[in-house]
């Protein structure tokens, strides 16, 4: 597929998908979502990749759904369900990738943009960024997962405040609330990102995949059920992969493992 709404780059074990509709503040049009879904599918099977970065071109990460599309959808309501299904499948595919994912947010991450960031495992934001769910400001409701992911990230009371008041958070506030991992000056976003990625490049993709999968599966289990899940996965991973053996051998030989 030729991309015109996103930019896909692979370099040094890291994939980067950049939303590339800067004049529309990277609004999530059907065409952009189709390209995003395709790129995510490429990332999912590339065994060389250790992480995926999602970012936006221009002055904002993503301001949400494409309002021009919704103007046409109100005239033809049959367009709504395919759009919302595509939107959510993109986010679920992103969430289920077997490698860590990092959203890098400058400017606005609102409504669908916030939902996209929450589908990533970690988020790095600029201090000046604005994050929020503004559906209620315009008589709308979320359709891309905010009602489900937001309470799991920040707790029910804080989620209800953001969902019902349309309040925006700054970068430091997003960190304080648990919506973001780190906040930094916008000029330092790439440096902060590289600090994180440099710790991922030499890791075992298999190890990262097992860790991410079991952590996510166990999120809604009881502690005892989650530990049973982890114990079974631990035995299965060590029995089926040569990476643990290489890791232990490297530790014994005082060298870096080669994965």
Secondary structure, DSSP 8 states (H G I E B T S, - for coil): ---SSEEEEEETTEEEEEE--GGGTT-B-HHHHHHHHHHHHHHHH-TT--EEEEEESSS-SB--B-HHHHHHHHH-THHHHHHHHHHHHHHHHHHT-SSEEEEEE-SEEETHHHHHHHTSSEEEEETT-EEE--GGGGT----SSHHHHHHHHH-HHHHHHHHHH--EE-HHHHHHHTS-SEEE-GGGHHHHHHHHHTTTTTS-HHHHHHHHHHHHHHTTS-HHHHHHHHHHHHHHHHHH-SHHHHHHHHHHTTS----
